[in-house]
Amino acid sequence: MDNDIIKLVRKFNVITVMYSAGIVIWAASIELYLQSIGYTIAAIMLFNSFFWIFSTLSEIPAGVISDTFGRKKAMLISCILRGFGLGLLFIPSHQLWILLLSGLLTAVSESFNSGTMSAWVIDKVKSIDEKYDIENIFSKNSLFLTSTSMVVGFVGGRILGVKNLSYPLLAGIILFIITIVYISLFFKDNSHQQQDNQPINLFSGFVSSFKEGYAFLRTDKLYFSLCISFLPLILLIVAPSNQW
């Protein structure tokens, strides 16, 4: 049993590290790249806004789709959308709609990735050993992600980006393609089979979750105040924070 868990955890770490690396490698230079190909700061901020708005709106539907059709398909969709969204930024037309479409696709991609691998590894490990320490898996995974991000971020920002600002973006696309291949070959998931007879109702799920969140904010005034107080700061630093 322990050997099976080790294999599952290894796959979990490989996929999450590769996916994270595919983002980190261009994250520090994306605004600079967009400026270099002709987009204004206003357009870039709108791109960032599109990302956060649509990642929030698509979070619940993506989770329902992941539970219904399987987490393997969800991760494949995430990698494909992310790679395609980044690929749009190589189109030389500099049209605003292309930039916004890229933001939308990468936002939906993030929603399909959010929590998918964590849910997968929890379900798989618990099916083998109910008493296994899940926190140990996530703490080590966090260490791997942090270490990899430091190295990959340096390579993208200080090596590839210095040579050409498009190289980190291209490297990210390549990493997502590698992740797609790895998931296709080695990632197995049957969690969706228990959902086959259940109807899909994305709208009702979204409305229900939204109402619960709104009710929570109304009852917890302190938490609501804290969220609002940080909002102006986030809006001010969201673009320049990546370029300091």
Secondary structure by P-SEA (a helix, b strand, c coil): caaaaaaaaaaaaaaaaaaaaacccccccaaaaaaaacccaaaaaaaaaaaaaaaaaaaaaaaaaaaaacaaaaaaaaaaaaaaaaaaaacccccaaaaaaaaaaaaaaaaaacaaaaaaaaaaaaaacccccaaaaaaaaaaaaaaaaaaaaaaacccccccccaaaaaaaaaaaaaaaaaaacccccccccccccccccaaaaaaaaaaaaaaaaaacaaaaaaaaaaaaaaaacccccccc
